[in-house]
Amino acid sequence: MAYLTFAEYASYGFSTIANESAFDPIEANAESQFDAVTQSYYVKNSIADDVDTGRVAIFKKSLALQCDFVAKTGIASPTDLVDKAVKSISIGRTSITRNQDYTAVVDSSSGICYSALNLLGQTGLLFRGVGAIWHP
């Protein structure tokens, strides 16, 4: 089951992706990226059964933001970011210069845009610390 439906994506006000058939592969890729940074929290726990509805809402909005970002930029992974990082190339007398630099808006290790990561951070799912129980 996908974490986010096309209808939910559209309900957040995003419209870059025109239809469900274009949305599904983008969402599946973003889902994999989110699983990697959240230590597969919603693989181990059902998103539908999560009692923290605020966490679910923020998680879904963050995922919708990432899907929209991928649709606009074509950056779906860290590898895509590297491919887009080429600034210019010259072959003979022909020179091509790219004026887009996405390194400032995308986390290079995950390929997730910082806006989505900032939202995702509010859920607590990015926490990497070790829990401790103290008994006096």
GUVEX-282155 format. One record per residue: residue number from 1; residue in three letters; x, y, z of N, C-alpha, C, O, CB in turn. Coordinates in steps of 0.02 Angstrom, whole numbers. Atoms other than C-alpha are relative to their C-alpha. Last residue first. Glycine has a CB too. Layout:
N
  nr rest     nx     ny     nz    cax    cay    caz     cx     cy     cz     ox     oy     oz    cbx    cby    cbz
 NUM  ALA      X      Y      Z      X      Y      Z      X      Y      Z      X      Y      Z      X      Y      Z
...
% end
This chain:
136
  nr rest     nx     ny     nz    cax    cay    caz     cx     cy     cz     ox     oy     oz    cbx    cby    cbz
 136  PRO    -37    -27    -57    882    307   2019     15    -53     53     46    -37    104    -38     58     31
 135  HIS     33     22    -61    833    211   1863     42     26     59    100      8     68     -7    -78      3
 134  TRP    -39    -11    -60    876    293   1699    -41    -20     60    -99      0     68     21     73      5
 133  ILE     45      5    -57    810    227   1536     43      6     63     90    -33     74    -41    -67      0
 132  ALA    -30     21    -63    905    282   1383    -53     -1     54    -96     43     57     58     46     20
 131  GLY     42    -11    -58    854    295   1202     34    -25     63     70    -75     61    -68    -33     -9
 130  VAL     13     62    -36    994    302   1076    -42     17     61    -25     61    100     66    -36     21
 129  GLY    -29      9    -66    994    445    955    -18    -68     30    -58   -106      3    -22     56     46
 128  ARG    -49     53      3    956    437    769     33    -15     68     80    -55     72     53     17    -50
 127  PHE    -41      4    -61    798    542    762     45    -61     -4     23   -116    -19    -45     -4     62
 126  LEU    -70     -5     20    737    561    582     47     -7     59    108     -6     50     13     66    -35
 125  LEU    -21     61     34    563    497    622     72      1    -24     98    -49    -46    -45    -14    -59
 124  GLY    -42     38    -45    532    633    751     28    -63    -33     65   -100     -1    -38    -19     61
 123  THR     34     61    -21    386    697    648     39    -39     52     11    -82     86    -13    -43    -61
 122  GLN     50    -15    -51    451    876    639    -36    -63     25    -67    -61     78    -51     48    -28
 121  GLY    -33     -6    -65    605    814    547    -48     14     56    -35     -4    114     53     53     -3
 120  LEU     -8     68    -25    494    760    402     33      1     69     19    -42    111     41    -42    -49
 119  LEU     66     23    -23    444    941    375      6    -68     33    -22    -79     87    -50     -3    -59
 118  ASN     18    -43    -57    625    996    368    -68    -20     28    -77    -23     89      0     73    -21
 117  LEU    -36     24    -58    667    847    256    -16     41     63    -22     13    118     75      1    -13
 116  ALA     32     62    -23    530    895    134     34    -27     62      1    -52    107      0    -53    -57
 115  SER     66    -19    -24    595   1073    122    -38    -61     26    -70    -58     78    -41     34    -56
 114  TYR     -3    -23    -69    773   1008    112    -68     21     28    -81     13     88     48     59      5
 113  CYS     -8    -72     -5    740    909    -46     -5     22     73    -40     -9    113    -54     36    -43
 112  ILE     63    -31    -22    768    722    -32     11     75      6     62     97     34    -25    -30     68
 111  GLY     35    -23     60    912    649   -135    -67     33     17   -105     50    -28    -12    -57    -47
 110  SER     64     34      8    968    550     17    -36     18    -64    -78    -20    -88    -45     16     59
 109  SER     -4     71    -19   1154    585     35    -65    -36    -11    -65    -97    -22     20     -6     73
 108  SER    -39     41     47   1159    747    -65      3    -73     19     16   -115    -25     69     27     -5
 107  ASP    -48     36    -42   1018    831     31     37    -50    -45      6    -93    -76    -35    -37     60
 106  VAL      9     73     -6    935    940   -100     54    -29     44    113    -12     37      1    -33    -70
 105  VAL     68     16    -21    906   1129   -102    -13    -74      9    -68    -94     29    -49     27    -50
 104  ALA     19    -40    -58   1082   1201   -111    -69    -19     26    -87      1     82      2     73    -17
 103  THR    -36     23    -59   1146   1063   -225    -20     38     63    -12     12    118     74      6    -12
 102  TYR     46     26    -50   1009   1101   -352     35    -21     64      2    -42    112    -38    -59    -28
 101  ASP    -40     34    -50   1111   1213   -465    -46    -21     57    -71     21     94     59     46     25
 100  GLN     36     25    -58   1026   1268   -625     48    -37     46     86    -80     24    -58    -46    -21
  99  ASN      3    -52    -51   1118   1379   -749    -38    -23     62    -50     18    107    -34     61    -29
  98  ARG     61      8    -38   1179   1241   -863     -1     53     55     49     63     89     -6    -72     30
  97  THR     -6    -21    -70   1309   1289   -991    -68     -7     33   -119     17      7     27     72      6
  96  ILE     65      0    -33   1330   1203  -1159     10     16     73     51    -16    107    -37    -69    -10
  95  SER     -2     -3    -72   1479   1242  -1269    -71      2     27   -113     40      3     41     61     24
  94  THR     66      0    -31   1505   1196  -1451      7     -2     76     44    -43    103    -42    -60    -25
  93  ARG     22    -69     -8   1669   1248  -1532    -68      5     32    -94     60     41     -1     34    -67
  92  GLY    -19    -41     58   1748   1078  -1504    -19     72     12     -1    102     63    -33    -26    -65
  91  ILE    -25     48     48   1651    991  -1368     15     39    -64    -30     63    -98    -52    -59    -14
  90  SER    -20    -26     65   1623   1097  -1216     28    -56    -43     70    -96    -21     53     56      8
  89  ILE    -38     49     39   1527   1050  -1060     16     32    -67    -26     66    -97    -38    -67     -9
  88  SER    -10    -15     70   1455   1158   -924     41    -55    -33     78    -92      0     34     68     -9
  87  LYS     13    -70     15   1386   1154   -749      7     16    -74    -34     52   -102     45     44     40
  86  VAL    -47    -21     53   1372    967   -720    -20     71    -21    -75     83    -44     -2    -50    -61
  85  ALA    -50    -46    -25   1276    954   -557     49     23    -53     87     70    -40     37    -33     57
  84  LYS     22    -69     13   1122    878   -641     53     51     22     47    110      5    -65     13     37
  83  ASP      8    -11     72   1206    708   -654    -20     71    -16      3     99    -66    -51    -49    -28
  82  VAL    -67     -3     28   1263    718   -473     -3     13    -75     35     54   -102     39    -65     14
  81  LEU    -29    -64    -22   1087    758   -417     69     10    -29     87     64    -51      2      4     76
  80  ASP     28    -52     44   1019    614   -520     28     68     17     39    110    -27    -76      1      5
  79  THR    -33      8     65   1137    498   -427    -25     52    -50     14     80    -87    -11    -71    -28
  78  PRO    -64    -35     -3   1073    565   -260     39     -5    -66     76     42    -84     43    -28     56
  77  SER    -50     37    -39    900    508   -313     64     41      5     73     90    -32     14    -70    -31
  76  ALA     34     51    -40    737    569   -392     48    -39     44     27    -83     82    -37    -47    -46
  75  ILE    -48     28    -47    798    733   -466    -37    -48     46    -73    -28     92     36     56     41
  74  GLY    -26     63     26    687    764   -618     51    -32     46     81    -84     28     30     11    -67
  73  THR    -72     -3     13    667    946   -566     28    -63    -34     80    -60    -67     36     11     63
  72  LYS    -24    -63     27    480    983   -566     73     -3    -23     91     28    -73     -7     54     51
  71  ALA     35    -14     63    412    806   -546     26     64    -33     30     68    -94    -75      6     11
  70  VAL    -26     46     50    544    766   -415    -32     13    -68      2     12   -119    -13    -74     22
  69  PHE    -68    -20     16    498    922   -316     30    -44    -55     61    -19   -101     44     -3     64
  68  ASP      5    -60     41    313    880   -324     69     24    -22     78     45    -80    -37     56     37
  67  CYS     25     21     65    347    705   -260     -5     59    -48     13     54   -107    -70    -33      7
  66  GLN    -54     33     36    454    776   -120    -22    -23    -69     16    -15   -118     25    -61     41
  65  LEU    -48    -52     19    317    898    -68     58    -30    -39     81     -2    -89     26     36     62
  64  ALA     30    -36     57    189    757    -69     47     54    -25     54     64    -86    -67     32     21
  63  LEU     -6     45     57    305    653     43    -30     33    -63     -2     26   -118    -36    -67     14
  62  SER    -71      1     19    322    798    164     10    -43    -62     48    -24   -107     43    -25     58
  61  LYS    -12    -65     32    133    820    166     72      4    -24     86     30    -78    -16     58     49
  60  LYS     31      0     67    114    634    199     11     66    -36     23     66    -97    -75    -14      6
  59  PHE    -36     48     42    238    635    344    -27      1    -71     11      4   -119     -4    -71     30
  58  ILE    -63    -34     18    159    793    417     41    -45    -46     71    -22    -95     41     19     63
  57  ALA     16    -56     44    -14    712    414     63     36    -24     69     52    -83    -46     50     36
  56  VAL     20     26     65     50    547    484    -13     57    -49      8     54   -107    -62    -45      6
  55  ARG    -61     27     31    142    633    627    -16    -24    -71     21    -12   -118     30    -57     42
  54  GLY    -41    -58     19    -14    734    669     63    -21    -36     83      9    -86     18     41     61
  53  THR     25    -26     64   -121    577    664     39     62    -24     44     74    -84    -73     17      6
  52  ASP    -24    -69      2    -17    496    801    -18     30    -68     22     29   -115     77      4     12
  51  VAL     45    -41    -40   -125    340    818     21     73      3    -18    117     21     -5    -27     71
  50  ASP    -39    -45    -44    -33    254    676    -49     47     36    -87     83      5     52     42    -42
  49  ASP     15     13    -70   -148    117    609     37     46     49     29     39    109     16    -72     17
  48  ALA     73     -6    -10   -153    177    428    -19     -9     73    -70     18     95    -36    -52    -43
  47  ILE     16    -72      2     35    208    427    -74     10     13    -94     61     41     21     32    -68
  46  SER     50    -19     50     62     28    480    -15     75      5    -30    101     59    -65    -41     10
  45  ASN     62    -21    -33    223      2    576    -48     25    -53    -29     60   -100     14     57     54
  44  LYS      8     39    -62    378    -93    518    -65     15     36    -90    -28     73     59     14     46
  43  VAL     -3     69     24    371    -28    338    -13    -46     61    -47    -97     55     70    -17    -33
  42  TYR     66     21     23    311    137    408      0    -66    -39    -52    -88    -62    -30     54    -43
  41  TYR     49     -3    -54    468    159    512    -68    -25    -23   -100    -65     11     -6     71     26
  40  SER     58     40     20    584    102    373    -55     -2     53    -86    -54     64     23    -71    -15
  39  GLN    -15     68    -23    738    178    459    -61    -45    -10    -75    -88     32     22      0     73
  38  THR     40     10    -61    662    350    430     11    -70     30    -27    -91     73    -74     10    -15
  37  VAL    -17    -49    -51    797    404    306    -39     -8     65    -18     18    117    -11     70    -27
  36  ALA    -72      0    -16    792    247    199     17     49     56     58     32    100     41     17    -62
  35  ASP    -13     59    -40    603    229    207     73     -2     21     89    -21     78    -18    -65    -39
  34  PHE     23    -14    -68    587    408    146     12    -60     46     29    -51    104    -74     19      0
  33  GLN    -46    -48    -30    694    371     -7    -19     15     73     24     20    116      1     66    -41
  32  SER    -63     35    -14    593    216    -45     51     46     33     86     26     79     29    -30    -65
  31  GLU     13     44    -57    431    314    -30     63    -38     20     78    -45     80    -57    -50    -18
  30  ALA     -5    -43    -60    500    446   -146    -11    -41     63     21    -28    114    -51     59     -5
  29  ASN    -71    -17     -9    528    311   -278      9     43     63     55     30    102     26     38    -62
  28  ALA    -35     61    -20    353    239   -256     74     14     12    104    -11     60     -8    -55    -53
  27  GLU     14     12    -70    278    414   -261     37    -61     25     63    -61     81    -76     -9     11
  26  ILE    -35    -52    -38    364    454   -426    -10    -11     75     37     -6    114    -25     71    -20
  25  PRO    -72     15     -3    309    288   -500     40     51     39     90     34     71     27     -6    -71
  24  ASP    -18     63    -34    127    316   -446     74    -16      0    101    -32     53    -37    -56    -33
  23  PHE    -15     -7    -71    109    500   -495     28    -64     32     75    -60     71    -62     21     37
  22  ALA    -65    -34     -5    120    484   -684     22      5     73     82      5     87     -4     70    -32
  21  SER    -49     45     31    -20    353   -685     71     32     -1    120     -5      3    -21    -16    -72
  20  GLU    -21     53    -44   -117    455   -558     53    -46    -31     97    -70      4    -60    -41     21
  19  ASN     47     55     -9   -127    612   -662     31    -56     42     91    -55     58    -22    -28    -67
  18  ALA     67     -8     29    -57    785   -692    -48    -56     15   -108    -44     21      7      7    -73
  17  ILE     13     66     28     94    793   -578    -73     -2    -22   -119      9     19     16    -58     51
  16  THR    -51     11     52    136    977   -554    -11    -67    -34     -4    -72    -95     70      3     31
  15  SER     32     16     64    -29   1007   -463     50    -13    -56     31    -18   -114    -45     57    -20
  14  PHE    -50     13     52     11   1020   -278    -35    -20    -64    -85    -56    -63     50    -54     22
  13  GLY     -7    -57     44   -119   1099   -165     52     -7    -55     65     40    -91     16     60     40
  12  TYR    -49    -45    -30   -106    978    -19     14     61    -45     55    103    -28     65    -37     14
  11  SER     33    -35    -55   -268    896    -80     48     48     37     25     95     69    -28    -50     50
  10  ALA     36    -58     26   -181    854   -244    -33     40     56    -38    101     50    -54    -23    -50
   9  TYR    -49    -46     30    -57    740   -158    -34     64    -23    -12    119     -8     37    -35    -59
   8  GLU    -30    -34    -57   -198    664    -54     52     50    -24     57    106      2     33    -51     48
   7  ALA     50    -46    -27   -295    625   -214     28     39     60     15     98     68    -64    -38     21
   6  PHE      1    -58     44   -139    549   -293    -49     52     26    -35    112     23    -18    -21    -71
   5  THR     39      9     62   -123    433   -145      4     64    -41     24    117    -17    -75    -18     17
   4  LEU     35    -60     22     15    435    -15    -37    -15    -64    -10    -45   -110     50     58    -10
   3  TYR      9    -45    -56     94    297     89    -44     60    -18    -78     88     25     68     25     24
   2  ALA    -38    -62      5     68    170    -49    -15     44     61    -71     44     88    -17     38    -65
   1  MET     42    -59      0      0      0      0     44     62      0     91     68     40    -48      0     61
% end
